[in-house]
Amino acid sequence: MALLFGIPNPRQRRIQYRQQMRDAEEPFLISDTKFIKDFRLSKECVRYIIARVRPHMTIKKRPNSLSLTRRVLIAIHFCAVGSYQTGIGENPYILVSRSMVSKCLKEFTDVIVNHVANEWIIFPITPLQIARNKRRFLEKFNIPHTIGAVDGTQIAITPPNEIDELYQEHLYINRKQYHSINCQIVTDADLKILSINAKFPGRSHDAYVWKNSTIRSHLLETNAKNTFLIGDSGYPLEPWCITPILGNHQIYSPEHRFNKTHKRARCTVERCIGVLKQRWRCLLKDRTLHYKPTRASKIIITCAVLHNVAIHYNIGLPEYDNEEEEDEYEENHGQEVEELLNAGRQTRQELLNQFFTH
């Protein structure tokens, strides 16, 4: 009957309503402040991202298809707010179904990981890059020979299927008894992410992730003298990974001064992790990524790329609460190769003798 009198049926009305809302609520027409609040990035920054991913994303030609711009905005908005997808779908700038949000997120994260990540997450390997990183740590924290700080953080995910042989559910239960991915992050003195490893389940210890990381393999192979990362006592002491000196030390002693300087410099990675999670709130523990580990890993890497892009474009840093707990372990973790441990001790002692005894 509705068709006889030219009255749209409910489905047609929904389509017309969505089209009207899309036309009326163009995100790039809102204020800059509101745009950054909703998408955590400036308009200029988002335009760059759209241009960068355009060659690798499909162009939809159907009349009711979402434009490439809107699909990118949907994915970025999900990373920014971290709420359930239905809530994002009801946003006036988005206005799509939960399943569509999931499709947009999958497409966007695949493109970022496969085609963009290597341009924005770069570990220093050239002499110029290494020298720059050392200079910044020395300028800001008065610690020499340091090219980065390393730490791990747990990113909450939904439990994998118990019968899934590839992703065994029990391996993702971390020491705080929730399911997660243990994500290793290396950052420079200015909070830029130099490396991110998001493939290990939450049960894996930081030291285990480090031992099996490509960054450690690279540093081991190059074996460059006076070039190392700094990490907390949860990491093994090695010539390329310098940790604090355990024990109580007399105030103003070389060991005390070293630990104090080491901690100030190491806080860069802790602060970077806090900023990363507050800007891209899908990574917060109370949000939880409702995806399988492989997809969750791609979302984490995508957020790291967007974090570096935001720093490049000087987007203001969000406030955050540092809830990370520092673990205390014995230096050798009961499994270190003696030669590496002794070499690490020698490197650290040389630092004390040269820079912290005067």
Residue pairs with C-beta under 8 A, 6 or more apart in sequence:
2 8
2 9
3 9
8 16
15 64
18 95
18 96
19 64
21 92
21 95
22 70
22 95
25 92
25 93
25 95
27 35
27 38
27 39
27 73
27 93
28 35
28 43
30 38
30 93
32 42
32 43
35 42
35 43
35 46
36 42
36 315
36 316
38 77
38 80
38 81
38 91
38 93
39 46
39 73
39 76
39 77
39 80
40 76
40 79
40 80
40 279
40 280
40 306
40 310
40 315
40 318
41 49
41 76
41 306
41 309
41 310
41 313
41 315
42 313
42 315
44 313
45 309
45 310
45 313
45 315
46 72
46 73
46 76
48 309
48 313
49 72
49 76
49 306
49 309
50 68
50 69
50 72
52 116
53 68
53 72
53 108
53 111
53 112
53 115
53 116
54 68
56 111
56 114
56 115
57 68
57 71
57 72
57 107
57 108
57 111
58 107
59 68
60 66
60 67
60 68
66 74
66 96
66 100
66 104
70 94
71 104
71 107
71 108
72 104
72 108
73 93
73 94
74 88
74 94
74 96
74 100
74 101
74 104
74 105
75 104
75 105
75 107
75 108
75 109
75 302
76 108
76 306
77 88
77 91
77 93
77 94
78 85
78 88
78 101
78 104
78 105
78 282
79 280
79 282
79 299
79 302
79 303
79 306
80 279
80 280
80 281
80 282
81 87
81 88
81 281
81 282
82 280
82 281
82 282
82 283
82 284
82 287
83 287
84 98
84 290
85 98
85 101
85 102
86 98
88 94
88 101
89 95
89 96
89 97
89 98
89 100
89 101
94 101
96 104
105 299
106 295
108 302
109 295
109 298
109 299
109 301
109 302
110 298
112 298
112 301
112 302
112 305
113 298
113 301
113 302
116 305
117 301
117 302
117 304
117 305
120 305
120 308
120 309
121 193
121 194
121 195
121 196
121 301
121 304
121 305
121 308
122 129
122 194
123 148
123 186
123 194
123 195
123 215
123 218
124 130
124 132
124 133
124 147
124 148
124 188
124 194
125 218
130 147
130 224
130 227
133 146
133 147
133 148
133 188
133 189
133 194
134 144
134 145
134 146
134 147
134 227
136 188
136 189
136 190
137 143
137 144
137 146
137 147
137 188
137 189
137 265
138 144
138 146
139 189
140 189
140 265
141 189
141 261
141 264
141 265
141 268
142 261
143 230
143 261
143 262
143 264
143 265
144 226
144 351
144 354
144 355
145 226
145 227
145 228
145 351
146 228
146 229
146 230
146 242
146 265
147 188
147 227
147 228
147 229
148 186
148 187
148 188
148 194
148 195
148 229
148 230
148 269
149 186
149 187
149 229
149 230
149 231
149 265
149 266
149 268
149 269
150 184
150 185
150 186
150 210
150 215
150 229
150 230
150 231
150 235
150 241
150 269
151 184
151 185
151 206
151 231
151 232
151 266
151 269
151 270
151 273
151 324
152 182
152 183
152 184
152 185
152 206
152 209
152 234
153 182
153 183
153 185
153 273
153 277
153 324
154 174
154 176
154 178
154 180
154 181
154 182
154 183
154 202
154 285
155 180
155 181
155 183
155 198
155 283
155 289
155 296
155 300
156 178
156 179
156 180
156 284
156 285
156 286
156 287
156 288
156 289
157 172
157 179
157 180
157 181
157 288
157 289
157 290
157 291
157 293
157 296
158 179
158 288
158 289
158 290
158 291
159 169
159 172
159 179
160 167
160 168
160 169
160 172
160 179
160 292
160 293
161 167
161 169
162 169
167 201
167 292
167 293
168 201
169 179
170 203
171 201
171 202
171 203
171 204
172 179
172 180
172 181
172 201
172 202
172 203
172 293
173 179
173 202
173 203
174 180
174 182
174 202
174 203
175 203
178 202
178 285
179 202
180 201
180 202
181 198
181 199
181 200
181 201
181 202
181 293
181 296
181 297
181 300
182 200
182 201
182 202
182 203
182 204
182 205
182 206
182 209
183 196
183 197
183 198
183 300
184 195
184 196
184 197
184 198
184 200
184 206
184 209
184 210
184 213
185 193
185 195
185 196
185 197
185 269
185 272
185 273
185 276
185 304
186 193
186 194
186 195
186 196
186 215
186 229
186 269
187 193
187 194
187 268
187 269
187 272
188 194
188 268
189 265
189 268
190 268
190 311
191 268
191 271
191 272
191 275
191 311
191 317
192 272
192 308
192 311
193 272
193 276
193 304
193 307
193 308
195 213
195 215
196 300
196 301
196 304
197 209
197 213
197 214
197 215
198 296
198 297
198 300
198 301
199 293
199 297
200 208
200 209
200 212
201 293
205 234
206 231
206 234
206 235
206 327
207 234
207 235
207 236
207 329
207 333
210 216
210 231
210 235
210 236
210 241
211 236
215 229
216 238
216 240
216 241
219 227
219 228
219 229
219 240
219 241
220 240
223 239
223 240
224 240
227 240
228 239
228 240
228 241
228 242
228 347
229 240
229 241
229 242
230 241
230 242
230 243
230 262
230 265
230 266
231 241
231 242
231 243
231 266
232 243
232 244
232 266
232 326
232 327
233 243
233 244
233 246
233 326
233 327
233 328
233 329
233 331
234 326
234 327
234 328
234 329
235 241
235 243
236 243
236 331
236 332
236 333
236 336
236 340
236 341
236 344
237 243
237 331
237 332
237 336
237 341
237 344
237 345
237 348
238 340
238 341
238 343
238 344
239 340
239 343
239 344
239 346
239 347
241 344
242 262
242 344
242 347
242 348
242 351
243 331
243 344
243 348
244 258
244 259
244 262
244 263
245 255
245 258
245 259
245 348
246 328
246 330
246 331
247 255
249 255
249 256
249 259
250 256
254 352
254 353
254 356
254 357
255 352
255 356
257 356
258 348
258 351
258 352
258 356
261 356
270 322
270 324
271 320
271 322
272 307
273 324
274 320
274 321
274 322
274 324
275 307
275 317
275 318
275 320
276 283
276 303
276 304
276 307
277 283
277 284
277 320
278 284
278 318
278 319
278 320
279 303
279 306
279 307
279 310
279 317
279 318
280 303
280 306
280 307
281 287
282 289
282 299
282 303
283 289
283 300
283 303
289 295
289 296
289 299
289 300
291 299
331 341
332 341
